[in-house]
Amino acid sequence: MRQSTRLALALASVLSGATATVSLTATTPARAAAAQPKDVVIGLLYPLSGPTAAAGIDERHAFELFADMVNGKTPMLPGAFYQKLKGLPGFSGGARLRLVFADHQGKPDVGQAETERLIIQEKVHALIGAWQSSVTATTSQVAERFGVPFLTAESASPGLTRHGFRWFFRTAPHDEHYSQAMFDFLADFQKKKGVRLETVAISHEDTRFGVDSGKVQHILAQKYGYRIVAEFAYRANSPSLTAEVQRLKAANPDVWFPTSYPSDAILFTRTARELDWTPRMILAQDAGHVDPKFVAETGKDADGYLTRSPFPSDRIDQIPVAAALNGPYRARSGKDLYDLPACAVTGLVTLVDAINRAGSTDPEAIRVALAKTDIKPADLLVPWTGVKFDEAGQNVGVRAVIMQLQGGKYWTVWPFEMASRDVIFPIPKWAERK
């Protein structure tokens, strides 16, 4: 079947909402013999407008910076592992990496349409996205239907790697990894400090990210014998969180587990101050609480917040690859590296490595190469044990740390052998703060 005919049928299927699988895997002799394009084209699905745009823009800077390195516009990261794209069949003078961004605005339906456009019109060879787990869930289904490799560098819903997809890969930890680290920290902290934490409150926004996070934390809280005194979902991007903070204040937990995107994290902090409520410990699920906007807009009001993270931003100088990347990233974005851009580069590095090993832009060849990925810890800018995927497409080399905001900056406080600062505990009451 001619490629134009296949694309027409695929587009017709998408527009009609048909459920039949239409694959553009293209392992047919017609495509194999066709001249390949000059560019290796990667589609990137991120929120570039809307309430979570800051995260998407920060990651875009990271993606574009590494693409410039691959294309020889900027000095490459140190080490033999980091290379330009090798010469692929049909490419004269080596291949160039071309990134095509799509703004899904944090909306799954927009993400679905943009994924279809990237595959059908832009003819991308692979996809990366989509930050919000709810959007990644939708966009990865489209990629699976078309047979296009899809990698997420940060979406944390555990279920994303439990759909039985062949084409989906995740380099970052998911919420079960993160939440387990949070409860391991609580156990180690209580043992080290000789304190007792008995009650917890769990709150989360109502998208897939929040719901899945809340489920995992509920299970672990029960497993480790904590009494849950408050547990609820709230509407994402809520205009008011007064009732929610009043509920938390009445429950008076020892530890509060919030899962929020930036605008809600900021509003929770401001409302807690207005209502004069402070738990002994706040242990957040990353996301909005590590966003530079949250840190800038809450200032000292957020001092004491703990969060899990895949990347210790205070230890950049101790990780050679991260140290080499931080200066160029700061020059481009005006910010130091933190977990989102660090994870973004890790994802794109993994995909470029797979394409080089595949020696082809054929989707199946890239998928097979991704499945065989084995990146060593010394070659990463995150402190993991490597990148190696299990049968579900989940990286088994992930690792999480716990960080705390102190003086307007996040510092690593656990594992204790990696700690840059001691844990502030309990969080001072509002009247006790300077």
ZAKEDREN-123549 format. One record per residue (C-alpha): residue number from 1; residue in three letters; y, z, x. Coordinates in steps of 0.05 Angstrom, whole numbers, padded with zeros to 5 digits. Example, Ala and Ser with C-alpha at 12.3 -4.5 7.8 and 13.67 -1.06 7.14 Angstrom:
# ZAKEDREN-123549
+--------+------+--------+--------+--------+
| drenke | tifi |  north |     up |   east |
+--------+------+--------+--------+--------+
|      1 |  ala | -00090 |  00156 |  00246 |
|      2 |  ser | -00021 |  00143 |  00273 |
+--------+------+--------+--------+--------+
END
This chain:
# ZAKEDREN-123549
+--------+------+--------+--------+--------+
| drenke | tifi |  north |     up |   east |
+--------+------+--------+--------+--------+
|      1 |  met |  00000 |  00000 |  00000 |
|      2 |  arg |  00068 | -00018 |  00027 |
|      3 |  gln |  00111 |  00042 |  00049 |
|      4 |  ser |  00168 |  00021 |  00002 |
|      5 |  thr |  00119 |  00021 | -00056 |
|      6 |  arg |  00093 |  00090 | -00036 |
|      7 |  leu |  00163 |  00118 | -00034 |
|      8 |  ala |  00180 |  00087 | -00101 |
|      9 |  leu |  00118 |  00118 | -00132 |
|     10 |  ala |  00134 |  00185 | -00100 |
|     11 |  leu |  00205 |  00184 | -00126 |
|     12 |  ala |  00182 |  00164 | -00195 |
|     13 |  ser |  00133 |  00222 | -00195 |
|     14 |  val |  00188 |  00272 | -00174 |
|     15 |  leu |  00237 |  00247 | -00226 |
|     16 |  ser |  00186 |  00248 | -00282 |
|     17 |  gly |  00162 |  00318 | -00265 |
|     18 |  ala |  00091 |  00293 | -00255 |
|     19 |  thr |  00043 |  00344 | -00228 |
|     20 |  ala | -00002 |  00294 | -00192 |
|     21 |  thr | -00001 |  00301 | -00116 |
|     22 |  val |  00035 |  00244 | -00081 |
|     23 |  ser |  00024 |  00247 | -00006 |
|     24 |  leu |  00069 |  00215 |  00046 |
|     25 |  thr |  00023 |  00239 |  00101 |
|     26 |  ala |  00017 |  00166 |  00121 |
|     27 |  thr | -00044 |  00164 |  00164 |
|     28 |  thr | -00057 |  00092 |  00141 |
|     29 |  pro | -00060 |  00037 |  00193 |
|     30 |  ala |  00003 |  00005 |  00164 |
|     31 |  arg |  00045 |  00065 |  00182 |
|     32 |  ala |  00010 |  00079 |  00247 |
|     33 |  ala |  00028 |  00009 |  00270 |
|     34 |  ala |  00099 |  00012 |  00246 |
|     35 |  ala |  00155 |  00021 |  00296 |
|     36 |  gln |  00177 |  00094 |  00297 |
|     37 |  pro |  00251 |  00112 |  00292 |
|     38 |  lys |  00294 |  00130 |  00351 |
|     39 |  asp |  00305 |  00200 |  00326 |
|     40 |  val |  00259 |  00258 |  00310 |
|     41 |  val |  00289 |  00280 |  00245 |
|     42 |  ile |  00285 |  00352 |  00222 |
|     43 |  gly |  00311 |  00374 |  00153 |
|     44 |  leu |  00341 |  00443 |  00148 |
|     45 |  leu |  00349 |  00477 |  00081 |
|     46 |  tyr |  00398 |  00535 |  00082 |
|     47 |  pro |  00453 |  00569 |  00040 |
|     48 |  leu |  00517 |  00538 |  00067 |
|     49 |  ser |  00559 |  00557 |  00007 |
|     50 |  gly |  00555 |  00614 | -00043 |
|     51 |  pro |  00547 |  00689 | -00032 |
|     52 |  thr |  00498 |  00684 |  00026 |
|     53 |  ala |  00531 |  00626 |  00062 |
|     54 |  ala |  00549 |  00668 |  00123 |
|     55 |  ala |  00476 |  00675 |  00141 |
|     56 |  gly |  00463 |  00600 |  00133 |
|     57 |  ile |  00524 |  00582 |  00175 |
|     58 |  asp |  00505 |  00631 |  00230 |
|     59 |  glu |  00436 |  00600 |  00233 |
|     60 |  arg |  00465 |  00530 |  00232 |
|     61 |  his |  00504 |  00545 |  00295 |
|     62 |  ala |  00439 |  00567 |  00328 |
|     63 |  phe |  00400 |  00506 |  00306 |
|     64 |  glu |  00455 |  00458 |  00328 |
|     65 |  leu |  00462 |  00493 |  00395 |
|     66 |  phe |  00388 |  00485 |  00412 |
|     67 |  ala |  00389 |  00413 |  00388 |
|     68 |  asp |  00446 |  00400 |  00436 |
|     69 |  met |  00403 |  00430 |  00491 |
|     70 |  val |  00344 |  00385 |  00473 |
|     71 |  asn |  00390 |  00324 |  00472 |
|     72 |  gly |  00420 |  00340 |  00540 |
|     73 |  lys |  00490 |  00356 |  00514 |
|     74 |  thr |  00485 |  00429 |  00536 |
|     75 |  pro |  00445 |  00461 |  00593 |
|     76 |  met |  00374 |  00477 |  00571 |
|     77 |  leu |  00348 |  00548 |  00568 |
|     78 |  pro |  00314 |  00573 |  00632 |
|     79 |  gly |  00240 |  00566 |  00645 |
|     80 |  ala |  00190 |  00510 |  00649 |
|     81 |  phe |  00171 |  00519 |  00575 |
|     82 |  tyr |  00239 |  00494 |  00550 |
|     83 |  gln |  00242 |  00418 |  00552 |
|     84 |  lys |  00274 |  00359 |  00520 |
|     85 |  leu |  00234 |  00317 |  00472 |
|     86 |  lys |  00183 |  00276 |  00511 |
|     87 |  gly |  00178 |  00201 |  00504 |
|     88 |  leu |  00139 |  00187 |  00441 |
|     89 |  pro |  00105 |  00121 |  00423 |
|     90 |  gly |  00157 |  00072 |  00398 |
|     91 |  phe |  00215 |  00111 |  00429 |
|     92 |  ser |  00251 |  00078 |  00487 |
|     93 |  gly |  00282 |  00125 |  00538 |
|     94 |  gly |  00256 |  00188 |  00505 |
|     95 |  ala |  00269 |  00216 |  00436 |
|     96 |  arg |  00331 |  00249 |  00407 |
|     97 |  leu |  00329 |  00308 |  00359 |
|     98 |  arg |  00370 |  00297 |  00296 |
|     99 |  leu |  00382 |  00353 |  00247 |
|    100 |  val |  00398 |  00339 |  00174 |
|    101 |  phe |  00425 |  00400 |  00137 |
|    102 |  ala |  00420 |  00411 |  00062 |
|    103 |  asp |  00458 |  00465 |  00025 |
|    104 |  his |  00414 |  00497 | -00028 |
|    105 |  gln |  00468 |  00549 | -00047 |
|    106 |  gly |  00415 |  00602 | -00054 |
|    107 |  lys |  00387 |  00568 | -00116 |
|    108 |  pro |  00313 |  00548 | -00119 |
|    109 |  asp |  00326 |  00488 | -00165 |
|    110 |  val |  00378 |  00461 | -00117 |
|    111 |  gly |  00330 |  00473 | -00060 |
|    112 |  gln |  00276 |  00434 | -00095 |
|    113 |  ala |  00321 |  00374 | -00106 |
|    114 |  glu |  00348 |  00376 | -00035 |
|    115 |  thr |  00277 |  00379 | -00006 |
|    116 |  glu |  00258 |  00317 | -00045 |
|    117 |  arg |  00321 |  00282 | -00020 |
|    118 |  leu |  00307 |  00301 |  00052 |
|    119 |  ile |  00236 |  00274 |  00048 |
|    120 |  ile |  00248 |  00211 |  00007 |
|    121 |  gln |  00317 |  00189 |  00029 |
|    122 |  glu |  00327 |  00221 |  00098 |
|    123 |  lys |  00254 |  00210 |  00117 |
|    124 |  val |  00250 |  00276 |  00156 |
|    125 |  his |  00189 |  00288 |  00199 |
|    126 |  ala |  00188 |  00363 |  00186 |
|    127 |  leu |  00228 |  00417 |  00149 |
|    128 |  ile |  00255 |  00486 |  00166 |
|    129 |  gly |  00282 |  00536 |  00115 |
|    130 |  ala |  00303 |  00566 |  00071 |
|    131 |  trp |  00326 |  00638 |  00086 |
|    132 |  gln |  00319 |  00665 |  00015 |
|    133 |  ser |  00245 |  00674 |  00000 |
|    134 |  ser |  00255 |  00651 | -00072 |
|    135 |  val |  00282 |  00584 | -00047 |
|    136 |  thr |  00228 |  00579 |  00007 |
|    137 |  ala |  00174 |  00588 | -00046 |
|    138 |  thr |  00200 |  00528 | -00084 |
|    139 |  thr |  00217 |  00483 | -00026 |
|    140 |  ser |  00151 |  00495 |  00010 |
|    141 |  gln |  00114 |  00472 | -00053 |
|    142 |  val |  00151 |  00406 | -00050 |
|    143 |  ala |  00134 |  00398 |  00024 |
|    144 |  glu |  00061 |  00413 |  00008 |
|    145 |  arg |  00060 |  00360 | -00046 |
|    146 |  phe |  00087 |  00307 |  00001 |
|    147 |  gly |  00047 |  00329 |  00062 |
|    148 |  val |  00107 |  00346 |  00106 |
|    149 |  pro |  00104 |  00404 |  00156 |
|    150 |  phe |  00148 |  00462 |  00133 |
|    151 |  leu |  00166 |  00522 |  00177 |
|    152 |  thr |  00204 |  00583 |  00157 |
|    153 |  ala |  00238 |  00622 |  00213 |
|    154 |  glu |  00258 |  00682 |  00172 |
|    155 |  ser |  00236 |  00685 |  00098 |
|    156 |  ala |  00199 |  00751 |  00091 |
|    157 |  ser |  00161 |  00749 |  00025 |
|    158 |  pro |  00087 |  00763 |  00043 |
|    159 |  gly |  00062 |  00716 | -00011 |
|    160 |  leu |  00092 |  00655 |  00022 |
|    161 |  thr |  00032 |  00651 |  00069 |
|    162 |  arg | -00019 |  00667 |  00014 |
|    163 |  his | -00015 |  00603 | -00027 |
|    164 |  gly | -00069 |  00568 |  00013 |
|    165 |  phe | -00019 |  00515 |  00037 |
|    166 |  arg | -00039 |  00469 |  00094 |
|    167 |  trp |  00032 |  00449 |  00114 |
|    168 |  phe |  00068 |  00517 |  00114 |
|    169 |  phe |  00080 |  00560 |  00176 |
|    170 |  arg |  00120 |  00624 |  00187 |
|    171 |  thr |  00142 |  00646 |  00257 |
|    172 |  ala |  00176 |  00711 |  00234 |
|    173 |  pro |  00146 |  00777 |  00208 |
|    174 |  his |  00140 |  00787 |  00133 |
|    175 |  asp |  00156 |  00848 |  00091 |
|    176 |  glu |  00089 |  00880 |  00101 |
|    177 |  his |  00098 |  00878 |  00176 |
|    178 |  tyr |  00169 |  00904 |  00169 |
|    179 |  ser |  00154 |  00958 |  00118 |
|    180 |  gln |  00094 |  00983 |  00158 |
|    181 |  ala |  00140 |  00990 |  00218 |
|    182 |  met |  00189 |  01030 |  00175 |
|    183 |  phe |  00135 |  01079 |  00154 |
|    184 |  asp |  00107 |  01083 |  00224 |
|    185 |  phe |  00177 |  01101 |  00247 |
|    186 |  leu |  00182 |  01156 |  00194 |
|    187 |  ala |  00117 |  01186 |  00218 |
|    188 |  asp |  00137 |  01184 |  00291 |
|    189 |  phe |  00206 |  01210 |  00276 |
|    190 |  gln |  00182 |  01270 |  00237 |
|    191 |  lys |  00132 |  01287 |  00291 |
|    192 |  lys |  00183 |  01281 |  00347 |
|    193 |  lys |  00239 |  01319 |  00312 |
|    194 |  gly |  00197 |  01370 |  00275 |
|    195 |  val |  00229 |  01353 |  00208 |
|    196 |  arg |  00197 |  01339 |  00140 |
|    197 |  leu |  00215 |  01281 |  00094 |
|    198 |  glu |  00181 |  01285 |  00027 |
|    199 |  thr |  00218 |  01243 | -00025 |
|    200 |  val |  00240 |  01171 | -00025 |
|    201 |  ala |  00280 |  01124 | -00070 |
|    202 |  ile |  00267 |  01049 | -00072 |
|    203 |  ser |  00319 |  00999 | -00097 |
|    204 |  his |  00319 |  00924 | -00090 |
|    205 |  glu |  00354 |  00862 | -00116 |
|    206 |  asp |  00316 |  00822 | -00168 |
|    207 |  thr |  00298 |  00757 | -00130 |
|    208 |  arg |  00230 |  00746 | -00098 |
|    209 |  phe |  00252 |  00777 | -00032 |
|    210 |  gly |  00272 |  00842 | -00066 |
|    211 |  val |  00214 |  00846 | -00114 |
|    212 |  asp |  00162 |  00835 | -00060 |
|    213 |  ser |  00196 |  00884 | -00013 |
|    214 |  gly |  00197 |  00937 | -00068 |
|    215 |  lys |  00123 |  00927 | -00083 |
|    216 |  val |  00103 |  00936 | -00010 |
|    217 |  gln |  00147 |  00998 | -00001 |
|    218 |  his |  00119 |  01029 | -00065 |
|    219 |  ile |  00047 |  01019 | -00040 |
|    220 |  leu |  00062 |  01048 |  00028 |
|    221 |  ala |  00101 |  01107 |  00001 |
|    222 |  gln |  00042 |  01126 | -00042 |
|    223 |  lys | -00007 |  01114 |  00016 |
|    224 |  tyr |  00030 |  01161 |  00062 |
|    225 |  gly |  00042 |  01215 |  00010 |
|    226 |  tyr |  00116 |  01208 | -00005 |
|    227 |  arg |  00141 |  01226 | -00074 |
|    228 |  ile |  00180 |  01169 | -00105 |
|    229 |  val |  00238 |  01200 | -00143 |
|    230 |  ala |  00275 |  01136 | -00162 |
|    231 |  glu |  00253 |  01063 | -00163 |
|    232 |  phe |  00289 |  01004 | -00194 |
|    233 |  ala |  00311 |  00932 | -00189 |
|    234 |  tyr |  00383 |  00910 | -00199 |
|    235 |  arg |  00415 |  00843 | -00211 |
|    236 |  ala |  00431 |  00806 | -00146 |
|    237 |  asn |  00505 |  00796 | -00133 |
|    238 |  ser |  00521 |  00850 | -00183 |
|    239 |  pro |  00594 |  00862 | -00201 |
|    240 |  ser |  00582 |  00937 | -00206 |
|    241 |  leu |  00530 |  00985 | -00178 |
|    242 |  thr |  00559 |  01049 | -00204 |
|    243 |  ala |  00501 |  01065 | -00251 |
|    244 |  glu |  00451 |  01051 | -00195 |
|    245 |  val |  00486 |  01097 | -00146 |
|    246 |  gln |  00492 |  01151 | -00199 |
|    247 |  arg |  00417 |  01146 | -00209 |
|    248 |  leu |  00404 |  01153 | -00135 |
|    249 |  lys |  00451 |  01212 | -00129 |
|    250 |  ala |  00416 |  01248 | -00187 |
|    251 |  ala |  00347 |  01235 | -00155 |
|    252 |  asn |  00372 |  01261 | -00087 |
|    253 |  pro |  00318 |  01229 | -00043 |
|    254 |  asp |  00307 |  01247 |  00030 |
|    255 |  val |  00302 |  01173 |  00047 |
|    256 |  trp |  00332 |  01114 |  00010 |
|    257 |  phe |  00300 |  01045 |  00019 |
|    258 |  pro |  00351 |  00991 | -00001 |
|    259 |  thr |  00335 |  00917 | -00002 |
|    260 |  ser |  00399 |  00878 | -00011 |
|    261 |  tyr |  00436 |  00815 |  00009 |
|    262 |  pro |  00507 |  00823 |  00039 |
|    263 |  ser |  00552 |  00829 | -00022 |
|    264 |  asp |  00506 |  00881 | -00054 |
|    265 |  ala |  00498 |  00920 |  00010 |
|    266 |  ile |  00573 |  00924 |  00017 |
|    267 |  leu |  00583 |  00945 | -00055 |
|    268 |  phe |  00529 |  00999 | -00051 |
|    269 |  thr |  00563 |  01029 |  00010 |
|    270 |  arg |  00632 |  01030 | -00022 |
|    271 |  thr |  00605 |  01057 | -00087 |
|    272 |  ala |  00566 |  01112 | -00051 |
|    273 |  arg |  00631 |  01135 | -00019 |
|    274 |  glu |  00669 |  01133 | -00085 |
|    275 |  leu |  00615 |  01176 | -00117 |
|    276 |  asp |  00606 |  01221 | -00056 |
|    277 |  trp |  00532 |  01209 | -00046 |
|    278 |  thr |  00495 |  01209 |  00020 |
|    279 |  pro |  00420 |  01216 |  00029 |
|    280 |  arg |  00391 |  01247 |  00092 |
|    281 |  met |  00367 |  01178 |  00116 |
|    282 |  ile |  00378 |  01105 |  00096 |
|    283 |  leu |  00325 |  01056 |  00119 |
|    284 |  ala |  00343 |  00985 |  00099 |
|    285 |  gln |  00303 |  00921 |  00094 |
|    286 |  asp |  00348 |  00881 |  00142 |
|    287 |  ala |  00379 |  00821 |  00105 |
|    288 |  gly |  00449 |  00840 |  00081 |
|    289 |  his |  00451 |  00903 |  00124 |
|    290 |  val |  00449 |  00864 |  00190 |
|    291 |  asp |  00498 |  00811 |  00168 |
|    292 |  pro |  00561 |  00815 |  00212 |
|    293 |  lys |  00602 |  00813 |  00147 |
|    294 |  phe |  00570 |  00877 |  00124 |
|    295 |  val |  00584 |  00912 |  00190 |
|    296 |  ala |  00656 |  00886 |  00191 |
|    297 |  glu |  00673 |  00903 |  00119 |
|    298 |  thr |  00641 |  00972 |  00115 |
|    299 |  gly |  00662 |  00997 |  00184 |
|    300 |  lys |  00647 |  01070 |  00197 |
|    301 |  asp |  00625 |  01079 |  00125 |
|    302 |  ala |  00558 |  01047 |  00144 |
|    303 |  asp |  00547 |  01090 |  00206 |
|    304 |  gly |  00478 |  01120 |  00203 |
|    305 |  tyr |  00445 |  01061 |  00166 |
|    306 |  leu |  00377 |  01046 |  00195 |
|    307 |  thr |  00344 |  00978 |  00188 |
|    308 |  arg |  00282 |  00943 |  00210 |
|    309 |  ser |  00293 |  00881 |  00252 |
|    310 |  pro |  00254 |  00828 |  00290 |
|    311 |  phe |  00305 |  00827 |  00346 |
|    312 |  pro |  00339 |  00884 |  00385 |
|    313 |  ser |  00410 |  00856 |  00389 |
|    314 |  asp |  00432 |  00912 |  00436 |
|    315 |  arg |  00380 |  00891 |  00488 |
|    316 |  ile |  00400 |  00818 |  00495 |
|    317 |  asp |  00413 |  00825 |  00570 |
|    318 |  gln |  00343 |  00851 |  00581 |
|    319 |  ile |  00310 |  00789 |  00550 |
|    320 |  pro |  00323 |  00731 |  00598 |
|    321 |  val |  00320 |  00675 |  00547 |
|    322 |  ala |  00365 |  00713 |  00498 |
|    323 |  ala |  00414 |  00729 |  00553 |
|    324 |  ala |  00419 |  00655 |  00571 |
|    325 |  leu |  00429 |  00635 |  00499 |
|    326 |  asn |  00480 |  00688 |  00479 |
|    327 |  gly |  00540 |  00661 |  00517 |
|    328 |  pro |  00535 |  00590 |  00488 |
|    329 |  tyr |  00521 |  00618 |  00419 |
|    330 |  arg |  00582 |  00664 |  00422 |
|    331 |  ala |  00625 |  00606 |  00445 |
|    332 |  arg |  00602 |  00564 |  00386 |
|    333 |  ser |  00600 |  00617 |  00331 |
|    334 |  gly |  00647 |  00672 |  00354 |
|    335 |  lys |  00590 |  00722 |  00348 |
|    336 |  asp |  00536 |  00752 |  00391 |
|    337 |  leu |  00464 |  00736 |  00376 |
|    338 |  tyr |  00431 |  00779 |  00323 |
|    339 |  asp |  00365 |  00773 |  00287 |
|    340 |  leu |  00380 |  00713 |  00242 |
|    341 |  pro |  00402 |  00663 |  00296 |
|    342 |  ala |  00350 |  00691 |  00343 |
|    343 |  cys |  00295 |  00677 |  00292 |
|    344 |  ala |  00326 |  00609 |  00276 |
|    345 |  val |  00321 |  00586 |  00348 |
|    346 |  thr |  00251 |  00613 |  00354 |
|    347 |  gly |  00230 |  00571 |  00294 |
|    348 |  leu |  00261 |  00507 |  00320 |
|    349 |  val |  00234 |  00519 |  00390 |
|    350 |  thr |  00164 |  00526 |  00359 |
|    351 |  leu |  00172 |  00461 |  00321 |
|    352 |  val |  00198 |  00421 |  00381 |
|    353 |  asp |  00141 |  00448 |  00423 |
|    354 |  ala |  00091 |  00425 |  00370 |
|    355 |  ile |  00122 |  00355 |  00367 |
|    356 |  asn |  00120 |  00349 |  00443 |
|    357 |  arg |  00046 |  00369 |  00443 |
|    358 |  ala |  00031 |  00323 |  00384 |
|    359 |  gly |  00063 |  00265 |  00422 |
|    360 |  ser |  00079 |  00235 |  00354 |
|    361 |  thr |  00123 |  00243 |  00292 |
|    362 |  asp |  00062 |  00232 |  00247 |
|    363 |  pro |  00062 |  00292 |  00198 |
|    364 |  glu | -00012 |  00306 |  00207 |
|    365 |  ala | -00006 |  00305 |  00282 |
|    366 |  ile |  00052 |  00355 |  00279 |
|    367 |  arg |  00014 |  00399 |  00230 |
|    368 |  val | -00047 |  00401 |  00276 |
|    369 |  ala | -00003 |  00417 |  00337 |
|    370 |  leu |  00032 |  00474 |  00299 |
|    371 |  ala | -00035 |  00503 |  00281 |
|    372 |  lys | -00053 |  00503 |  00356 |
|    373 |  thr |  00012 |  00536 |  00378 |
|    374 |  asp |  00006 |  00589 |  00432 |
|    375 |  ile |  00074 |  00609 |  00459 |
|    376 |  lys |  00073 |  00666 |  00509 |
|    377 |  pro |  00119 |  00727 |  00504 |
|    378 |  ala |  00157 |  00710 |  00568 |
|    379 |  asp |  00180 |  00645 |  00536 |
|    380 |  leu |  00210 |  00677 |  00474 |
|    381 |  leu |  00279 |  00704 |  00461 |
|    382 |  val |  00250 |  00756 |  00413 |
|    383 |  pro |  00207 |  00815 |  00438 |
|    384 |  trp |  00143 |  00793 |  00404 |
|    385 |  thr |  00074 |  00784 |  00435 |
|    386 |  gly |  00079 |  00709 |  00425 |
|    387 |  val |  00075 |  00655 |  00371 |
|    388 |  lys |  00005 |  00639 |  00348 |
|    389 |  phe | -00013 |  00622 |  00276 |
|    390 |  asp | -00071 |  00647 |  00235 |
|    391 |  glu | -00108 |  00604 |  00184 |
|    392 |  ala | -00054 |  00619 |  00132 |
|    393 |  gly |  00002 |  00596 |  00178 |
|    394 |  gln |  00028 |  00666 |  00194 |
|    395 |  asn |  00049 |  00683 |  00265 |
|    396 |  val |  00004 |  00739 |  00288 |
|    397 |  gly |  00048 |  00756 |  00348 |
|    398 |  val |  00105 |  00787 |  00308 |
|    399 |  arg |  00136 |  00855 |  00322 |
|    400 |  ala |  00190 |  00896 |  00289 |
|    401 |  val |  00238 |  00948 |  00315 |
|    402 |  ile |  00283 |  00999 |  00280 |
|    403 |  met |  00357 |  00998 |  00293 |
|    404 |  gln |  00415 |  01043 |  00272 |
|    405 |  leu |  00489 |  01030 |  00261 |
|    406 |  gln |  00528 |  01076 |  00307 |
|    407 |  gly |  00602 |  01063 |  00320 |
|    408 |  gly |  00601 |  00997 |  00285 |
|    409 |  lys |  00542 |  00968 |  00325 |
|    410 |  tyr |  00467 |  00968 |  00316 |
|    411 |  trp |  00427 |  01003 |  00369 |
|    412 |  thr |  00351 |  01004 |  00379 |
|    413 |  val |  00323 |  01073 |  00362 |
|    414 |  trp |  00248 |  01057 |  00354 |
|    415 |  pro |  00197 |  01047 |  00384 |
|    416 |  phe |  00222 |  01107 |  00422 |
|    417 |  glu |  00202 |  01076 |  00489 |
|    418 |  met |  00251 |  01019 |  00475 |
|    419 |  ala |  00306 |  01063 |  00446 |
|    420 |  ser |  00378 |  01054 |  00469 |
|    421 |  arg |  00404 |  01112 |  00427 |
|    422 |  asp |  00376 |  01174 |  00393 |
|    423 |  val |  00373 |  01173 |  00317 |
|    424 |  ile |  00432 |  01203 |  00280 |
|    425 |  phe |  00400 |  01250 |  00229 |
|    426 |  pro |  00417 |  01272 |  00178 |
|    427 |  ile |  00472 |  01223 |  00160 |
|    428 |  pro |  00537 |  01264 |  00156 |
|    429 |  lys |  00565 |  01277 |  00087 |
|    430 |  trp |  00629 |  01239 |  00071 |
|    431 |  ala |  00673 |  01302 |  00078 |
|    432 |  glu |  00644 |  01314 |  00148 |
|    433 |  arg |  00661 |  01245 |  00175 |
|    434 |  lys |  00722 |  01234 |  00219 |
+--------+------+--------+--------+--------+
END
